[in-house]
């Protein structure tokens, strides 16, 4: 899936979760001390920036199918090798990287097993291959309250709970299926502090990802119904949202 939105809109919608998650995910991945790293489905570059801080600016590459995100990541991280492309057909040579990571990407892939095989292909033998995806199936993703309100108004809409990778064990199985060895799985959590309901709600009105796109497709009355249901379910004043992601890492064969 390509996100045809401005990077700034994505930052407001998901960046406030993906940026702290990138730090936790990089820790979990157990990056090698040296070598190049690839960020698959990089978006505007949250994880790419973390990899650069840990491995060196010249040691990172990124790939994304959205032209707007490629342009934003290239501008923000001019020293990185940022390319337009898909996980299912990575534009890099075999064994080019010591670590290949995919953050919040697998559940959007057209062919997730092919994407995992490509990640293993471009990673040197014994290098790290890792992925993480929000626990949408368990109701612990960052958008749980939003999706509950959305499907109450429009039950047939996609709450991302049936996508590949959002259930326990699926990412590990995906990496094993790609030939990865010594696969380890865990949960990663981040907490976002919000000023209040409007701080939480406004990013959903920007048309980003399945959540925002589906909200935008509703008529104005139904959009207001979604807002009212969510407003009634959430606290008054400041509150926090804790989001949990499934994660798996392995070693390339």
C-alpha positions as CSV (number, residue, x, y, z in Angstrom):
1,X,0.0,0.0,0.0
2,X,1.3,3.5,-0.9
3,X,0.3,6.4,1.3
4,X,-0.3,9.3,-1.1
5,X,-0.3,12.0,1.6
6,X,2.0,14.8,2.7
7,X,4.8,13.7,5.1
8,X,3.6,16.4,7.5
9,X,0.2,14.8,7.7
10,X,1.7,11.4,8.3
11,X,3.9,12.8,11.1
12,X,0.9,14.2,12.9
13,X,-1.1,11.0,12.4
14,X,1.5,8.2,13.0
15,X,4.8,9.9,13.5
16,X,4.1,10.7,17.1
17,X,3.9,6.9,17.7
18,X,6.4,5.7,15.2
19,X,9.2,7.9,16.3
20,X,9.4,6.6,19.9
21,X,8.6,3.1,18.6
22,X,11.7,3.3,16.4
23,X,14.0,3.6,19.4
24,X,12.4,0.6,21.1
25,X,12.3,-1.4,17.9
26,X,16.0,-0.7,17.2
27,X,16.8,-1.9,20.7
28,X,14.9,-5.1,20.2
29,X,16.5,-5.8,16.8
30,X,19.9,-6.1,18.4
31,X,21.7,-4.3,15.7
32,X,25.2,-5.2,14.8
33,X,28.0,-2.8,15.9
34,X,28.9,-2.0,12.3
35,X,27.5,-2.4,8.8
36,X,24.8,-0.9,6.7
37,X,21.1,-1.0,7.6
38,X,18.0,-0.8,5.5
39,X,14.7,0.6,6.5
40,X,11.9,-1.1,4.5
41,X,8.7,1.0,4.1
42,X,10.5,3.9,5.7
43,X,7.8,6.5,5.4
44,X,9.3,10.0,6.1
45,X,12.2,8.4,7.9
46,X,11.5,7.9,11.6
47,X,13.4,4.6,11.9
48,X,15.9,5.6,9.3
49,X,17.0,8.5,11.5
50,X,17.4,6.2,14.5
51,X,19.5,3.7,12.5
52,X,21.7,6.6,11.3
53,X,22.3,7.7,14.9
54,X,23.3,4.2,15.9
55,X,25.3,3.0,12.9
56,X,26.4,6.3,11.2
57,X,24.8,8.6,8.6
58,X,26.6,6.9,5.6
59,X,25.5,3.5,6.7
60,X,21.7,3.7,6.2
61,X,19.4,3.2,3.3
62,X,15.6,3.4,3.0
63,X,12.9,2.4,0.5
64,X,9.2,3.4,0.3
65,X,6.5,3.1,-2.4
66,X,5.1,6.6,-1.7
67,X,6.8,9.4,-3.7
68,X,5.9,12.0,-1.1
69,X,7.6,10.0,1.6
70,X,10.7,9.4,-0.5
71,X,11.0,13.1,-1.1
72,X,10.5,13.9,2.5
73,X,13.0,11.4,3.8
74,X,15.6,12.5,1.2
75,X,15.2,16.1,2.3
76,X,15.3,15.3,6.0
77,X,18.2,12.8,5.7
78,X,20.2,13.9,2.7
79,X,23.1,11.6,3.5
80,X,20.9,8.5,3.4
81,X,20.4,6.3,0.3
82,X,16.7,6.7,-0.1
83,X,15.0,5.0,-3.0
84,X,11.5,4.5,-4.4
85,X,10.4,0.9,-4.4
86,X,8.4,-1.8,-2.7
87,X,9.3,-4.4,-0.1
88,X,8.3,-7.2,-2.6
89,X,10.9,-6.1,-5.0
90,X,13.7,-4.3,-3.1
91,X,16.0,-2.2,-5.3
92,X,19.2,-3.5,-3.7
93,X,21.8,-6.2,-4.3
94,X,22.0,-9.6,-2.5
95,X,23.6,-9.5,1.0
96,X,24.0,-5.7,0.9
97,X,23.0,-5.0,4.5
98,X,24.0,-6.1,8.0
99,X,20.4,-5.4,9.2
100,X,17.1,-5.0,7.4
101,X,14.1,-3.7,9.4
102,X,10.5,-3.1,8.6
103,X,8.5,-1.0,11.1
104,X,4.7,-0.9,10.8
105,X,4.8,-2.2,7.2
106,X,4.1,-5.9,6.9
107,X,0.3,-5.6,7.3
108,X,0.2,-3.2,4.3
109,X,2.2,-5.4,1.9
110,X,0.4,-6.9,-1.1
111,X,2.5,-10.1,-0.7
112,X,4.0,-10.2,2.8
113,X,5.9,-13.6,2.3
114,X,7.6,-12.1,-0.8
115,X,8.5,-9.0,1.2
116,X,10.1,-11.1,4.0
117,X,12.0,-13.2,1.4
118,X,13.3,-10.0,-0.1
119,X,14.4,-8.7,3.3
120,X,16.3,-11.9,3.9
121,X,17.8,-11.7,0.4
122,X,19.4,-8.3,0.8
123,X,20.7,-9.1,4.3
124,X,24.1,-10.8,4.6
125,X,24.2,-14.3,6.1
126,X,23.9,-14.0,9.8
127,X,22.6,-10.4,9.6
128,X,19.5,-9.2,11.4
129,X,16.0,-9.2,9.8
130,X,13.3,-7.7,11.9
131,X,9.7,-6.5,11.7
132,X,7.0,-5.0,14.0
133,X,3.3,-4.3,13.6
134,X,0.7,-2.9,16.0
135,X,-1.4,-5.4,17.9
136,X,-4.6,-4.4,16.1
137,X,-6.1,-7.9,16.6
138,X,-5.7,-7.7,20.3
139,X,-7.1,-4.2,20.5
140,X,-3.8,-2.7,21.7
141,X,-2.9,-0.6,18.7
142,X,-2.9,3.2,18.8
143,X,-6.2,3.5,16.9
144,X,-8.3,1.1,19.0
145,X,-10.7,3.7,20.3
146,X,-11.0,5.3,16.9
147,X,-11.8,2.0,15.1
148,X,-14.3,1.0,17.7
149,X,-16.2,4.3,17.1
150,X,-15.8,3.9,13.3
151,X,-17.2,0.4,13.0
152,X,-20.1,1.3,15.3
153,X,-21.1,3.7,12.6
154,X,-20.0,1.7,9.6
155,X,-19.5,-2.0,10.6
156,X,-18.2,-3.2,7.3
157,X,-15.1,-0.9,7.3
158,X,-11.6,-2.1,7.8
159,X,-10.3,-1.9,11.4
160,X,-7.0,-3.6,10.4
161,X,-7.6,-6.4,12.8
162,X,-7.6,-9.1,10.1
163,X,-4.4,-8.1,8.3
164,X,-1.3,-10.3,8.3
165,X,1.1,-9.6,11.1
166,X,-1.4,-8.1,13.6
167,X,-1.8,-11.4,15.5
168,X,0.6,-13.0,17.9
169,X,3.1,-15.3,16.2
170,X,2.5,-14.2,12.7
171,X,5.6,-12.1,12.3
172,X,7.8,-14.9,13.6
173,X,6.2,-17.4,11.2
174,X,6.7,-14.9,8.4
175,X,10.5,-14.7,9.1
176,X,10.8,-18.4,9.5
177,X,9.1,-18.9,6.2
178,X,11.7,-16.6,4.6
179,X,14.4,-18.9,5.9
180,X,15.5,-16.8,8.9
181,X,17.2,-18.6,11.8
182,X,17.0,-18.1,15.6
183,X,13.8,-16.1,15.4
184,X,12.8,-14.3,18.5
185,X,9.4,-12.6,19.2
186,X,8.3,-10.0,21.8
187,X,6.0,-7.1,22.5
188,X,7.0,-3.5,22.2
189,X,5.1,-0.7,23.9
190,X,5.1,3.1,23.7
191,X,3.0,5.7,25.5
192,X,1.8,9.0,24.0
193,X,0.7,11.9,26.3
194,X,-2.2,13.9,24.8
195,X,-3.4,17.3,25.7
196,X,-7.0,16.3,25.3
197,X,-9.6,15.0,22.9
198,X,-8.9,17.4,20.1
199,X,-5.2,16.5,20.2
200,X,-6.2,12.9,19.8
201,X,-9.0,13.4,17.1
202,X,-7.5,16.0,14.7
203,X,-4.9,13.6,13.1
204,X,-7.8,11.3,12.0
205,X,-9.2,14.1,9.9
206,X,-6.1,14.3,7.7
207,X,-7.0,11.4,5.5
208,X,-4.0,9.3,6.4
209,X,-3.9,5.5,6.3
210,X,-7.0,3.3,6.3
211,X,-8.3,5.1,9.4
212,X,-8.2,8.6,8.0
213,X,-9.2,7.6,4.5
214,X,-12.3,5.7,5.7
215,X,-13.3,8.5,7.9
216,X,-13.0,11.0,5.0
217,X,-15.2,8.7,2.8
218,X,-18.1,9.0,5.2
219,X,-20.8,11.6,4.8
220,X,-20.5,14.6,7.2
221,X,-23.3,13.3,9.5
222,X,-21.6,9.9,9.9
223,X,-18.2,11.5,10.5
224,X,-19.7,13.6,13.3
225,X,-21.3,10.4,14.7
226,X,-17.9,8.7,14.8
227,X,-16.5,11.8,16.6
228,X,-19.3,11.9,19.1
229,X,-18.9,8.2,20.0
230,X,-15.2,8.5,20.4
231,X,-15.6,11.7,22.5
232,X,-18.0,9.9,24.8
233,X,-15.5,7.0,25.3
234,X,-12.4,9.0,26.1
235,X,-11.5,11.0,29.2
236,X,-12.0,14.7,29.7
237,X,-8.7,16.7,29.9
238,X,-5.2,15.2,29.3
239,X,-4.9,11.5,28.9
240,X,-2.4,9.0,27.5
241,X,-2.5,6.2,24.9
242,X,-0.3,3.2,25.3
243,X,0.2,1.2,22.0
244,X,1.7,-2.3,21.8
245,X,3.3,-3.8,18.7
246,X,4.2,-7.4,17.9
247,X,7.9,-7.7,17.0
248,X,10.1,-10.5,15.6
249,X,13.7,-10.7,14.6
250,X,15.9,-13.4,13.1
251,X,19.2,-14.0,11.3
252,X,19.4,-14.2,7.5
253,X,20.3,-17.6,6.2
